[in-house]
Amino acid sequence: MSEDFDPAAMVARFKERAQAVQKRSLPPVEGAERRRFIEQAQLDYMDFAIIGDADATLDDGILTLRIDLRPKDAGGT
């Protein structure tokens, strides 16, 4: 792994990807294909947003992503 790897920059890129998915326009498709496109966009957003909210650390070559998935009223931020 490169010593130039920046975990915070990686997390920031995932935040940007999540925002890009939300801004993504819907292609001119209909029916089942449209539904699949929307479902995939929702999954992409969720995945990118989760990693984009992570606290990332790199210790001794091990990347750790700490992600609080608790509901906000249960101590989540």
C-alpha angles and dihedrals in degrees: 000000000000117000086224092068111123114195092195090054090050091053090048090053090054090051088053091049091052090052091048091054090054090051094044112121121230113251119231096271130129141199121004093356091056091049091050091049092052093046091050091049090052091051092046091051093048093048095046093044093050093053090040089060094050128115102228127200132176114205123170091341095309116120112211123190114196111198124178107213095172118119112264092250090055095063100284121136 
